[in-house]
Amino acid sequence: MSKNIRTPAVDHLFEAILCLRNLEECYKFFEDICTVNEILSLSQRFEVARMLRNHNTYLEIAEKTGASTATISRVNRSLNYGNDGYDMVFARMNNKQSDKSDK
């Protein structure tokens, strides 16, 4: 049974995140709200997801990121059966990169 994350407190947190304007503001906010290990864990999962989408093997991913096969498997499950959040963000990041290279 999974917990419902849709609470007023989580809404408030996400609204705060949506107020951040640039990378430096993200660093300031996340360094205040998270531990270094929490930030590194989130970034590791995001890198694992990117590498899985690029068809890297579990072994390649584990070697490059230091993620356990359990973490890689959990991220893979989210990619395949989750809410498509990773894919939404990857598509937007690709569009942003395309827009920069067009200029």
Stockholm file with secondary structure:
# STOCKHOLM 1.0

chainA/1-103         MSKNIRTPAVDHLFEAILCLRNLEECYKFFEDICTVNEILSLSQRFEVARMLRNHNTYLEIAEKTGASTATISRVNRSLNYGNDGYDMVFARMNNKQSDKSDK
#=GR chainA/1-103 SS CCCCCCSHHHHHHHHHHHTCCSHHHHHHHHHHHSCHHHHHHHHHHHHHHHHHHTTCCHHHHHHHHCCCHHHHHHHHHHHHHSCSHHHHHHHHHHHHHHHHHHC
#=GC SS_cons         CCCCCCSHHHHHHHHHHHTCCSHHHHHHHHHHHSCHHHHHHHHHHHHHHHHHHTTCCHHHHHHHHCCCHHHHHHHHHHHHHSCSHHHHHHHHHHHHHHHHHHC
//
